[in-house]
Amino acid sequence: MKYPRTTRTAMALLALCGVSNLCASDATDKVALKADYPFQPLSFSKVQLTDAFWAPRIEVNRTVSIPFAFGKCEETGRVYNFEAAAAALAGHPYKDVKLPGFSFDDTDIYKVLEGASYCLSVQYDADLDAYLDTLIEKIAAAQEPDGYLYTARTMSPNNPHKWAGPERWNNEHILSHELYNLGHLYEAAVAHYQATGKRSLLDIAIRTADLLDNTFGEGKRSIWPGHQIVEMGLVKLYRATGEERYLKLARFMLDERGEGGLERNPYNQSHEPVTAQKEAVGHSVRATYMYAGMADVAAITGEKAYIDAIDAIWENCASAKTYLTGGIGDMPKWEGFGENFHLPNDTNYCETCAAIGNVYWNERLFLLHGEARYVDLLEKALYNGVISGVSLNGKRFFYGNPMQSAGDAERQPWFGCACCPGNITRFMASVSGYQYAQSGSSVYVNLFAAGRAELSLEEADKLTLVQKGNYPWDGDISLSIGLEKSAQFSLKIRIPGWARGEAMPTGLYAFADAEPDEKPALYVNGELVDASVGQDGYASLTREWKNGDTVRLLLPMPVRRVKADERVEADRGLVAFQRGPVIYCAEELDNPGMTLQGPAIAPDAAFSVEYMPELLGGISVLKSGTATLVPYCVWNNRGTGLMNVWLPQAE
């Protein structure tokens, strides 16, 4: 879509201000915080990707998916909701008000606005900037005088949305999503403020947060959100403003869960206090957002009970409730977790939003503990369960991501409940923010993608890292060091679990074939160095680094057979295939005559690897005498048909 211009003069090109998908670092007005994560991510605005895998996807998201999603928000009435609410507040209510399809439809605009703001922080677009101004003006006009912002009620206060309840907040713990809406507003507001320097959306968010603080808390009214994310949003707002009331409110909402007189329900993780929870249960998006919010609060407050709880829940989830693709949520009925080891392939859900939530959660666990196993799982979700949710052309989306298809699964251009498309737009815009992190004098290389990153250390005021390679199709990765003067620091390079014989950090999945003779190798300035991995999963290179130094990492990428834990009944006797971080599947288009179960693979079948730059954006295809396999993340981009990840073994 062509973004309409406002009468307001478009801003001149802004000096790029640092923005992180997690931390409000390098904000326009820097705020000194008492504490935060011991490991800090490098903002995606400091990382410019030039690789053949992520860079094109990020550009399609910027130029296609975001305008497309805004167009759908206009077309489906999401923007109308704010206009109708504003008209009601102005004393000119619409004669025939059309209530939102869902009480959380406001968040679809907030999420796309967040992604658009991330894009502005990296590449300024005057039309996009002006269009965001028009949206923010409409949001501001829909805000009630005391700060309340919820179009599902304001547009028709005497006959609000059926989920809203007769009064504010009454149905929040069930279905109103008043706090869920605000959580996404806070994330969008901080992103927009940091990207543009404008306070327009931030001030709207602050007014709502002040209303919450005046209404809820110790000695005031009790509340916790029916759909979590406001906790993450309040912490983000605290990071941007330094206002501790917002942090305390986030903690209050977490601590109220499982307490008081409200109905308790494992569906939204309110069945017991958060610090008593040890198992992943209920709606998987709600769950991962809550776990991420607990990590955010714990990082700043030092609340060890929160960390102990999410550590225990992670062990359960990663050991018994995660799919090979990094997807989570096996039960379509409640879009979430079932029993341990219940991981069916034909009826699984694996919502795109849940895979994104799994990335958020694992990123935060890494930032708390500094261990590579969390990045291993993050990478698995990133290359498989997340990006399978969007087509290569950026205009079609999966809500659920099946592991097996009878030919009836197809990405859609939009949904009545459109949480996933908006989530994809904001996530893809910030994906490079997961590549690097730092702690003290240590720099962590977590993900591999060609591009340029700039960071600073106490020992090196300006450090430039230039990464080259064709990951994930090739394991030959090089890193060039740029320094104004020599400096002593540690470069910690993640040696992926899949390159060390681990199909899954917890053993839920394991490689079924013999370990390859070739092992990862590490070179500094052309000389072989020790590539042994510490308990944290990293190879550590501590030395006096000089400008022009180079590091080369060679990760062997044989085709590996994967088997599941025998307790996963759905996968018993079946095999799946992985190369590098990429999980493969069989599509009917490549395997004529295949059945729903997929082509049978001989136990001794050898697969060749063929990189095909013209196919599906450039992929490596696996071929044997009986089957052709393509990456799961690109399936269903050539039409519908049978698909399967787990394949039978020929006798």
HUNORLIN-V681379 format. One record per residue. N is the residue number from 1. RES is the residue in one small letter. PSI is psi in degrees with one decimal (none if undefined). OMEGA is omega in degrees with one decimal (999 if undefined). D_LAST is the distance of its C-alpha to the last C-alpha in Angstrom with 1 decimal. Layout:
n=[N	N]
res=[RES	RES]
psi=[PSI	PSI]
omega=[OMEGA	OMEGA]
d_last=[D_LAST	D_LAST]
This chain:
n=[1	2	3	4	5	6	7	8	9	10	11	12	13	14	15	16	17	18	19	20	21	22	23	24	25	26	27	28	29	30	31	32	33	34	35	36	37	38	39	40	41	42	43	44	45	46	47	48	49	50	51	52	53	54	55	56	57	58	59	60	61	62	63	64	65	66	67	68	69	70	71	72	73	74	75	76	77	78	79	80	81	82	83	84	85	86	87	88	89	90	91	92	93	94	95	96	97	98	99	100	101	102	103	104	105	106	107	108	109	110	111	112	113	114	115	116	117	118	119	120	121	122	123	124	125	126	127	128	129	130	131	132	133	134	135	136	137	138	139	140	141	142	143	144	145	146	147	148	149	150	151	152	153	154	155	156	157	158	159	160	161	162	163	164	165	166	167	168	169	170	171	172	173	174	175	176	177	178	179	180	181	182	183	184	185	186	187	188	189	190	191	192	193	194	195	196	197	198	199	200	201	202	203	204	205	206	207	208	209	210	211	212	213	214	215	216	217	218	219	220	221	222	223	224	225	226	227	228	229	230	231	232	233	234	235	236	237	238	239	240	241	242	243	244	245	246	247	248	249	250	251	252	253	254	255	256	257	258	259	260	261	262	263	264	265	266	267	268	269	270	271	272	273	274	275	276	277	278	279	280	281	282	283	284	285	286	287	288	289	290	291	292	293	294	295	296	297	298	299	300	301	302	303	304	305	306	307	308	309	310	311	312	313	314	315	316	317	318	319	320	321	322	323	324	325	326	327	328	329	330	331	332	333	334	335	336	337	338	339	340	341	342	343	344	345	346	347	348	349	350	351	352	353	354	355	356	357	358	359	360	361	362	363	364	365	366	367	368	369	370	371	372	373	374	375	376	377	378	379	380	381	382	383	384	385	386	387	388	389	390	391	392	393	394	395	396	397	398	399	400	401	402	403	404	405	406	407	408	409	410	411	412	413	414	415	416	417	418	419	420	421	422	423	424	425	426	427	428	429	430	431	432	433	434	435	436	437	438	439	440	441	442	443	444	445	446	447	448	449	450	451	452	453	454	455	456	457	458	459	460	461	462	463	464	465	466	467	468	469	470	471	472	473	474	475	476	477	478	479	480	481	482	483	484	485	486	487	488	489	490	491	492	493	494	495	496	497	498	499	500	501	502	503	504	505	506	507	508	509	510	511	512	513	514	515	516	517	518	519	520	521	522	523	524	525	526	527	528	529	530	531	532	533	534	535	536	537	538	539	540	541	542	543	544	545	546	547	548	549	550	551	552	553	554	555	556	557	558	559	560	561	562	563	564	565	566	567	568	569	570	571	572	573	574	575	576	577	578	579	580	581	582	583	584	585	586	587	588	589	590	591	592	593	594	595	596	597	598	599	600	601	602	603	604	605	606	607	608	609	610	611	612	613	614	615	616	617	618	619	620	621	622	623	624	625	626	627	628	629	630	631	632	633	634	635	636	637	638	639	640	641	642	643	644	645	646	647	648	649	650	651]
res=[m	k	y	p	r	t	t	r	t	a	m	a	l	l	a	l	c	g	v	s	n	l	c	a	s	d	a	t	d	k	v	a	l	k	a	d	y	p	f	q	p	l	s	f	s	k	v	q	l	t	d	a	f	w	a	p	r	i	e	v	n	r	t	v	s	i	p	f	a	f	g	k	c	e	e	t	g	r	v	y	n	f	e	a	a	a	a	a	l	a	g	h	p	y	k	d	v	k	l	p	g	f	s	f	d	d	t	d	i	y	k	v	l	e	g	a	s	y	c	l	s	v	q	y	d	a	d	l	d	a	y	l	d	t	l	i	e	k	i	a	a	a	q	e	p	d	g	y	l	y	t	a	r	t	m	s	p	n	n	p	h	k	w	a	g	p	e	r	w	n	n	e	h	i	l	s	h	e	l	y	n	l	g	h	l	y	e	a	a	v	a	h	y	q	a	t	g	k	r	s	l	l	d	i	a	i	r	t	a	d	l	l	d	n	t	f	g	e	g	k	r	s	i	w	p	g	h	q	i	v	e	m	g	l	v	k	l	y	r	a	t	g	e	e	r	y	l	k	l	a	r	f	m	l	d	e	r	g	e	g	g	l	e	r	n	p	y	n	q	s	h	e	p	v	t	a	q	k	e	a	v	g	h	s	v	r	a	t	y	m	y	a	g	m	a	d	v	a	a	i	t	g	e	k	a	y	i	d	a	i	d	a	i	w	e	n	c	a	s	a	k	t	y	l	t	g	g	i	g	d	m	p	k	w	e	g	f	g	e	n	f	h	l	p	n	d	t	n	y	c	e	t	c	a	a	i	g	n	v	y	w	n	e	r	l	f	l	l	h	g	e	a	r	y	v	d	l	l	e	k	a	l	y	n	g	v	i	s	g	v	s	l	n	g	k	r	f	f	y	g	n	p	m	q	s	a	g	d	a	e	r	q	p	w	f	g	c	a	c	c	p	g	n	i	t	r	f	m	a	s	v	s	g	y	q	y	a	q	s	g	s	s	v	y	v	n	l	f	a	a	g	r	a	e	l	s	l	e	e	a	d	k	l	t	l	v	q	k	g	n	y	p	w	d	g	d	i	s	l	s	i	g	l	e	k	s	a	q	f	s	l	k	i	r	i	p	g	w	a	r	g	e	a	m	p	t	g	l	y	a	f	a	d	a	e	p	d	e	k	p	a	l	y	v	n	g	e	l	v	d	a	s	v	g	q	d	g	y	a	s	l	t	r	e	w	k	n	g	d	t	v	r	l	l	l	p	m	p	v	r	r	v	k	a	d	e	r	v	e	a	d	r	g	l	v	a	f	q	r	g	p	v	i	y	c	a	e	e	l	d	n	p	g	m	t	l	q	g	p	a	i	a	p	d	a	a	f	s	v	e	y	m	p	e	l	l	g	g	i	s	v	l	k	s	g	t	a	t	l	v	p	y	c	v	w	n	n	r	g	t	g	l	m	n	v	w	l	p	q	a	e]
psi=[152.9	121.6	125.7	143.2	147.7	172.9	-16.1	136.9	132.4	144.1	150.1	165.9	124.0	145.1	132.3	125.5	140.1	136.1	137.4	146.4	-12.2	-57.4	142.7	58.2	150.2	36.2	163.9	-45.8	107.4	138.4	127.7	122.2	151.7	-38.6	164.1	-166.3	140.1	-23.7	127.2	132.3	148.0	123.3	141.5	-22.6	-12.3	2.6	118.2	108.9	139.0	12.4	172.6	-7.3	-59.0	-39.4	-45.5	-36.0	-40.2	-38.6	-39.6	-38.5	-42.4	-44.1	-18.0	-59.8	-43.9	-49.6	-38.1	-44.3	-40.2	-40.5	-39.8	-35.5	-36.2	-48.8	-36.4	5.3	4.3	-41.1	-38.6	-36.6	-42.7	-38.5	-41.4	-38.9	-42.0	-40.3	-40.8	-41.8	-31.4	-1.7	14.4	59.9	145.5	143.3	-45.9	90.9	131.9	108.2	153.6	153.0	-39.6	153.4	-11.6	17.7	-25.4	-33.1	-23.3	-38.5	-43.3	-42.5	-44.1	-35.7	-37.7	-48.1	-40.6	-37.5	-41.5	-41.6	-41.2	-31.4	-19.3	-40.4	108.8	139.2	108.0	-39.6	-43.5	-43.7	-45.0	-37.9	-40.6	-36.5	-41.0	-40.9	-43.8	-36.6	-39.4	-37.9	-43.7	-40.2	-21.7	-1.6	131.2	159.3	-33.5	3.7	-12.7	132.5	107.5	94.7	-27.9	-19.6	-44.0	-36.2	-23.7	73.8	-27.4	-13.2	63.4	178.9	143.7	-22.8	-11.1	-29.5	161.2	-25.9	161.9	138.8	-10.0	-36.9	13.9	-39.6	-3.9	-77.4	-1.3	-33.2	24.4	-44.4	-34.7	-45.2	-44.6	-35.0	-45.2	-32.8	-43.5	-41.8	-40.8	-40.6	-43.7	-42.1	-43.7	-41.7	-44.6	-30.4	-34.7	-18.6	-3.5	141.6	4.6	-51.9	-34.0	-41.5	-36.2	-46.8	-42.6	-39.4	-39.0	-39.5	-37.2	-37.9	-44.4	-44.2	-33.9	-20.7	-37.4	155.1	-176.8	127.4	0.6	-152.1	145.2	145.5	152.1	150.7	139.1	-31.3	114.6	147.8	-17.8	-28.7	-47.3	-42.4	-41.1	-38.5	-39.4	-40.8	-38.4	-44.2	-36.5	-29.8	-22.6	7.7	105.8	-20.4	-34.2	-39.2	-44.7	-36.2	-39.1	-44.2	-39.6	-44.7	-32.5	-44.2	-22.3	-16.7	134.3	4.0	175.6	-166.0	2.5	153.7	131.5	141.8	124.1	-20.5	-41.8	26.6	33.4	12.9	-21.9	164.4	147.8	-32.6	-11.0	-8.2	136.3	-4.6	143.4	117.3	162.8	-159.1	123.5	-29.5	-47.5	-44.6	-52.5	-34.3	-38.4	-43.8	-39.4	-40.8	-39.4	-41.0	-42.4	-47.3	-42.6	-36.3	-32.0	-38.2	-17.2	22.9	93.1	-32.2	-33.2	-46.3	-42.9	-39.5	-48.8	-26.3	-45.2	-40.8	-39.7	-43.9	-41.5	-46.9	-47.6	-22.3	-19.4	-4.8	23.7	136.2	163.0	-28.0	-1.7	0.8	153.5	153.0	93.7	-8.9	104.1	-31.8	-39.3	20.6	42.3	-152.8	140.9	-147.7	162.6	135.4	9.6	94.7	64.8	150.3	-23.8	-20.1	15.0	163.8	-61.2	58.9	141.4	-43.5	-34.0	-37.9	-39.5	-43.7	-35.1	-36.4	-46.9	-46.4	-47.7	-34.8	-43.2	-35.1	-37.5	-45.1	-24.8	-43.1	-20.8	28.3	138.3	-19.9	-29.9	-35.6	-33.0	-45.3	-36.5	-45.9	-39.7	-45.8	-39.9	-48.2	-8.5	-69.3	-21.4	-58.0	-10.5	-17.7	-6.8	140.3	163.5	-25.9	-3.6	11.3	5.3	146.7	147.2	135.5	-57.8	152.9	95.1	151.9	-12.6	138.8	135.4	10.3	3.2	3.0	133.2	136.8	148.0	153.0	-20.4	170.3	155.3	-47.6	97.5	37.1	-36.1	-45.8	-45.2	-38.1	-39.2	-43.0	-40.4	-32.3	-48.2	-31.1	-17.5	16.5	-28.6	-10.8	-4.3	0.4	-41.3	156.2	167.5	153.8	114.9	-124.1	22.2	134.5	127.7	125.9	101.2	-39.8	156.9	116.1	135.9	137.8	-172.8	135.1	144.8	130.5	171.7	146.0	164.9	-34.9	-20.5	104.3	-36.6	115.6	126.5	131.4	122.6	114.0	139.4	154.5	175.3	43.1	142.0	9.7	-19.1	139.8	14.7	106.7	133.0	151.4	122.8	138.1	128.0	122.6	144.8	-30.4	157.2	147.8	145.8	120.7	171.6	132.4	114.3	114.6	122.4	126.2	105.8	147.1	-38.3	-24.3	-5.9	18.9	11.2	114.5	-24.6	136.5	-26.2	-8.6	4.6	-34.0	147.7	154.1	134.5	-7.2	173.7	145.8	135.1	150.5	-36.5	132.7	162.5	142.9	146.7	132.8	141.6	119.9	38.6	-5.9	134.1	131.3	171.0	121.6	19.1	146.5	133.2	177.7	-22.0	-4.1	11.1	145.9	126.1	125.2	101.8	121.2	175.6	106.3	143.5	156.3	129.5	-6.5	148.7	147.7	135.8	128.9	125.8	113.7	110.4	141.0	63.8	158.8	126.0	138.5	139.8	138.5	155.6	160.1	137.7	-20.1	-11.5	92.4	-37.3	-24.9	4.0	127.3	-1.1	163.5	152.1	169.6	138.9	142.1	120.0	-137.0	-0.3	128.3	139.5	161.9	164.1	128.5	145.6	-34.5	-35.2	-12.6	72.0	135.4	0.3	151.3	177.4	-33.4	-16.2	168.9	139.1	135.7	124.9	144.3	-29.8	14.4	131.2	136.4	134.3	157.2	125.0	116.8	125.2	94.7	-22.6	-5.9	123.0	44.3	4.8	102.3	160.3	126.7	140.0	131.3	134.7	-177.0	-17.9	-10.2	151.8	128.2	142.4	159.5	136.8	-33.9	-19.4	8.1	157.2	22.8	-0.3	22.1	173.5	164.4	177.6	146.8	143.2	141.0	-45.1	123.5	148.7	156.2	131.7	148.7	none]
omega=[173.7	-177.3	178.5	178.6	172.3	176.4	179.2	179.0	-179.9	-179.5	173.3	-179.1	-175.5	169.0	-175.3	176.5	-174.3	177.3	174.8	174.1	-178.5	-170.3	-178.8	180.0	177.2	177.7	-179.6	171.8	-175.8	-179.4	178.5	179.9	-178.0	-176.0	175.1	-178.5	178.0	174.9	-173.5	177.3	172.8	-176.8	-179.7	178.7	176.3	-178.1	178.4	-178.4	178.6	-173.7	-177.8	-178.2	-173.7	-175.5	177.6	179.4	178.6	179.3	175.2	177.6	-178.1	-171.6	-176.7	-170.9	-177.8	175.1	179.1	-178.6	175.4	177.7	177.7	177.1	175.0	-174.2	-173.7	173.7	178.1	177.5	176.8	-179.0	178.9	178.5	-179.7	177.6	178.9	178.9	178.7	179.3	-179.5	179.9	179.4	-176.4	177.0	-177.0	-179.9	-178.1	175.0	-177.8	179.7	175.1	177.3	-178.2	-178.8	-179.0	177.9	-174.6	180.0	175.6	-178.7	-176.9	179.8	177.4	176.3	179.0	178.6	178.2	175.7	179.6	179.7	-178.2	-177.7	-178.4	-175.1	179.4	-174.7	180.0	178.9	179.1	-179.7	178.8	176.8	176.8	-179.7	178.6	-178.1	175.4	178.9	176.9	-179.9	-178.8	-179.0	-178.6	-179.3	-172.7	-178.8	177.0	-178.7	-177.9	-175.6	-170.5	-177.1	175.2	-171.1	-177.7	179.8	-172.2	180.0	179.8	-175.7	176.5	-174.6	178.1	-171.0	-175.9	-175.3	-179.4	177.9	168.8	-175.7	-177.1	-175.4	-177.3	-179.8	-170.0	-172.8	178.7	177.5	179.6	176.3	177.5	-177.2	177.3	177.7	175.2	-178.0	179.6	178.3	-176.4	179.6	178.9	-178.2	179.4	-178.1	-177.8	-171.8	-174.1	-179.8	180.0	-172.1	-179.4	179.1	179.9	174.5	-179.0	-179.0	178.6	177.8	-179.2	177.0	175.2	178.4	-177.9	178.2	-173.8	-171.8	176.8	-179.7	-178.9	178.8	-178.2	177.2	176.1	164.6	-173.1	174.4	174.1	-174.4	161.2	179.3	178.4	177.0	-177.7	179.1	177.2	177.3	178.4	175.5	-179.6	-176.9	-173.8	-174.5	-178.2	-173.2	178.8	-178.0	176.8	179.5	179.6	176.8	179.7	178.6	-178.6	175.1	-176.1	179.2	-178.8	-179.8	-179.7	173.1	-173.0	-179.0	-179.2	179.6	-175.0	177.5	178.6	178.7	173.3	178.4	-174.6	177.7	179.1	-174.3	-178.2	178.2	-175.6	-177.3	-174.9	176.3	-177.5	171.3	-178.2	-168.5	177.7	175.7	-176.6	-175.7	175.5	178.4	-180.0	177.6	177.4	176.5	178.8	179.3	-179.5	-178.1	-178.8	-175.9	-175.3	-177.1	-178.6	-175.0	-179.1	175.5	-177.6	178.3	-178.7	-177.3	173.2	-179.8	179.3	178.4	179.6	178.5	-176.3	-177.2	-178.3	-171.3	-171.7	-178.9	177.6	-178.2	-179.9	-173.9	176.3	177.5	179.7	-175.8	-172.4	178.9	-174.4	177.7	174.4	-174.1	-171.2	171.3	-179.8	175.9	175.8	173.4	-174.6	-178.9	-178.7	-176.6	-178.9	-178.3	-179.4	177.0	-178.7	178.7	178.2	-179.9	176.5	175.8	176.8	177.8	175.1	179.1	-176.7	-178.7	175.7	-178.4	176.5	173.4	-177.6	175.3	-169.0	-179.8	-177.4	-174.0	-176.3	177.4	176.4	175.5	-180.0	174.9	-179.4	179.2	178.5	-175.1	-175.2	-174.4	-171.5	179.3	-171.3	170.0	-177.0	-179.9	179.5	-179.4	178.6	173.9	-174.3	179.8	-168.6	168.1	169.4	171.2	-177.4	-175.1	173.9	178.6	179.6	176.2	178.9	-177.6	179.7	-179.9	176.5	-177.9	179.6	-179.2	179.3	172.1	170.0	-166.7	-176.9	-172.3	178.4	178.7	179.0	177.2	-176.2	-179.0	-179.0	-176.5	-178.8	-175.3	-170.4	-178.9	178.3	178.1	-171.1	-175.5	173.4	178.6	176.2	-176.6	-179.3	179.1	176.3	-177.0	174.0	-172.9	-178.3	-173.6	177.1	-177.7	179.1	-175.5	179.0	177.8	179.0	179.4	175.6	174.4	-177.8	-176.9	-175.5	177.6	179.6	178.2	175.9	177.0	-177.6	177.5	178.7	179.4	176.3	10.7	-177.1	-177.2	-177.3	178.2	-172.4	177.6	-177.9	178.0	-176.2	174.9	-178.0	174.2	173.9	-177.2	-177.8	177.4	173.6	-179.3	172.3	-176.1	-174.1	179.0	169.8	-170.7	178.1	-178.9	178.1	-179.9	175.5	-179.5	174.7	179.0	-176.8	-174.9	-178.5	176.2	173.2	-178.5	175.5	-173.8	-178.4	-178.1	178.6	-179.2	179.1	-177.6	-178.6	176.2	-179.8	-175.2	-178.5	172.1	-177.5	175.9	-178.7	179.1	179.2	-178.8	179.9	-179.3	-172.4	177.4	-179.6	179.6	177.8	-177.5	166.0	-172.4	178.6	180.0	-175.7	171.3	-177.1	179.8	177.5	180.0	175.7	-179.5	174.2	176.9	178.4	176.7	178.3	176.9	-178.1	174.4	172.6	-176.9	171.5	-178.6	172.8	179.4	171.6	-176.8	179.2	174.5	-172.8	-175.2	-176.0	-175.3	179.5	-178.2	177.3	172.7	-174.2	-177.6	172.4	-171.6	178.4	-168.5	174.1	-175.6	177.6	175.2	173.9	-178.1	-178.9	-178.6	-175.3	-177.7	178.5	179.9	177.2	178.8	179.7	179.0	178.0	178.1	-176.1	178.4	-178.3	-177.9	-178.3	177.5	179.9	170.6	-179.6	-179.7	176.4	-176.2	-173.3	-177.4	-176.2	172.3	177.5	-178.2	-177.6	169.6	-178.5	176.5	-177.7	171.1	-179.9	-175.4	-175.4	170.4	-176.2	178.1	178.5	179.6	-174.4	-177.8	-179.6	179.1	172.3	179.8	-178.3	-177.4	178.7	177.7	177.1	175.7	175.3	-178.8	-170.3	178.2	176.4	178.7	179.5	999]
d_last=[54.4	57.8	59.1	62.6	65.3	67.7	71.4	70.9	70.9	67.5	67.3	67.6	64.7	64.0	63.6	60.0	59.9	57.0	54.6	51.6	48.9	49.7	53.1	56.4	57.2	59.9	61.2	64.3	66.3	64.8	64.7	64.7	62.3	62.6	59.0	55.5	52.0	52.2	49.8	50.9	48.8	50.2	51.2	49.2	52.6	52.8	49.5	49.2	45.7	45.4	41.7	39.5	37.4	39.8	43.1	42.3	40.8	43.9	46.1	44.4	44.9	48.6	49.4	47.2	45.7	48.9	51.3	48.8	48.6	52.4	52.7	50.5	52.6	55.6	54.1	52.8	56.0	55.1	58.2	60.2	59.7	61.7	64.3	64.8	65.1	67.7	69.6	69.8	71.1	73.7	75.1	73.7	70.7	68.8	69.8	66.3	64.1	60.4	58.7	55.5	52.2	51.2	53.5	51.7	52.0	54.4	51.7	50.1	53.2	53.5	49.9	50.3	53.8	52.4	49.9	52.7	54.9	52.3	52.3	56.1	56.1	54.3	55.5	58.6	58.8	62.2	61.0	58.3	60.8	63.3	60.8	59.9	63.7	63.9	61.1	62.6	66.0	64.4	62.7	66.1	67.9	65.5	66.2	68.7	71.8	70.7	67.4	65.1	62.5	60.3	60.6	59.0	62.2	64.9	64.7	65.4	66.7	67.8	64.5	61.8	58.0	56.9	54.9	57.9	60.0	63.8	64.7	63.3	60.6	60.5	56.9	55.7	53.5	51.9	51.6	54.6	53.0	56.5	55.5	52.1	54.0	56.3	53.6	52.3	55.9	56.6	53.6	54.8	58.4	57.8	55.7	58.4	61.2	59.6	58.7	62.1	64.6	65.6	66.1	66.0	62.6	63.0	66.3	64.8	62.1	64.7	66.8	63.9	63.0	66.7	66.6	63.6	65.4	68.6	66.7	64.1	64.1	65.8	68.8	67.7	65.2	61.7	58.6	55.0	52.8	50.5	48.3	48.6	49.4	53.2	52.9	51.3	53.9	56.8	55.8	55.6	59.0	60.3	59.1	60.8	64.1	64.4	65.4	64.2	64.7	61.5	59.5	61.1	60.3	56.6	56.6	58.6	56.1	53.2	55.3	56.3	52.7	52.2	55.9	58.9	59.1	56.5	53.5	50.5	47.0	43.7	42.9	45.3	45.1	48.6	47.6	49.1	50.9	48.8	49.4	47.9	44.6	41.6	38.6	37.7	38.5	39.6	39.8	38.0	40.5	43.4	41.8	41.2	44.6	46.2	44.4	45.5	49.0	49.1	48.2	51.0	53.6	52.5	52.7	56.4	57.6	55.7	54.5	52.1	51.1	49.5	47.5	46.4	45.2	43.2	41.7	40.5	39.2	37.4	35.6	34.5	33.5	31.6	29.9	28.9	29.8	28.8	26.1	24.2	26.6	29.7	30.3	31.7	32.5	29.9	32.4	33.8	36.5	38.3	36.7	35.8	34.2	32.7	31.7	30.0	26.3	26.5	24.8	23.4	22.2	23.3	26.8	27.6	31.0	31.3	34.7	35.9	39.0	37.0	35.2	38.6	40.0	37.2	38.4	42.0	41.3	39.3	42.0	44.6	42.9	42.7	46.4	47.2	45.3	44.6	41.0	38.3	35.5	37.2	37.1	33.4	32.8	35.4	33.8	30.4	32.2	34.4	31.9	29.5	30.8	34.4	34.5	31.8	34.7	36.7	36.2	37.0	40.2	41.4	42.2	39.3	37.8	35.1	36.4	33.0	30.0	26.8	23.4	21.9	24.0	23.9	26.4	29.5	30.0	32.7	35.2	38.7	42.1	43.5	43.3	45.9	44.9	44.8	44.2	41.2	42.7	45.8	43.8	41.8	45.1	46.7	43.6	42.9	46.6	46.4	43.0	44.5	46.3	43.1	43.0	45.8	47.7	50.5	52.2	55.4	55.0	51.2	49.4	45.7	43.3	40.6	39.0	38.7	40.2	42.8	46.2	49.5	50.6	54.0	54.9	57.7	58.0	61.1	60.5	59.8	61.7	59.5	56.0	53.9	50.2	48.7	45.0	43.1	39.5	36.7	34.9	32.2	30.9	32.5	33.2	36.5	39.2	42.9	45.8	49.5	52.2	55.5	58.5	62.2	62.8	60.7	59.4	57.6	54.6	51.0	48.1	45.1	41.8	38.7	35.8	33.0	30.7	27.6	29.3	29.8	26.3	26.8	24.6	27.1	30.5	29.8	26.3	25.0	22.4	21.3	19.7	16.4	16.8	19.6	23.1	24.5	27.4	29.6	31.5	33.9	37.2	40.6	43.7	47.3	49.5	47.1	47.0	43.9	44.6	43.0	40.0	39.5	38.9	41.2	40.3	41.0	38.1	40.5	41.6	45.4	47.7	51.3	53.9	56.9	55.5	57.4	57.5	54.9	52.6	48.9	45.7	42.4	39.0	35.9	32.7	29.6	27.0	23.6	20.6	19.3	16.2	17.6	16.6	19.1	21.0	19.3	22.4	21.4	19.7	19.0	16.8	15.0	11.3	12.0	13.2	16.3	18.0	21.6	24.0	27.4	28.4	26.6	23.6	21.6	20.3	18.9	21.7	21.6	24.3	22.2	19.0	20.4	18.6	16.5	16.4	18.0	14.8	14.6	12.4	8.7	8.8	6.9	7.8	10.5	11.7	15.5	17.7	21.3	24.1	26.7	29.8	31.1	34.7	35.3	32.3	32.7	35.5	33.7	30.2	27.5	24.4	21.0	19.3	16.1	15.0	13.1	15.3	18.8	19.9	23.5	25.4	25.4	29.2	29.7	27.5	29.5	32.1	31.3	31.3	29.3	25.7	22.4	21.4	19.0	18.9	16.0	12.7	9.3	6.4	3.8	0.0]
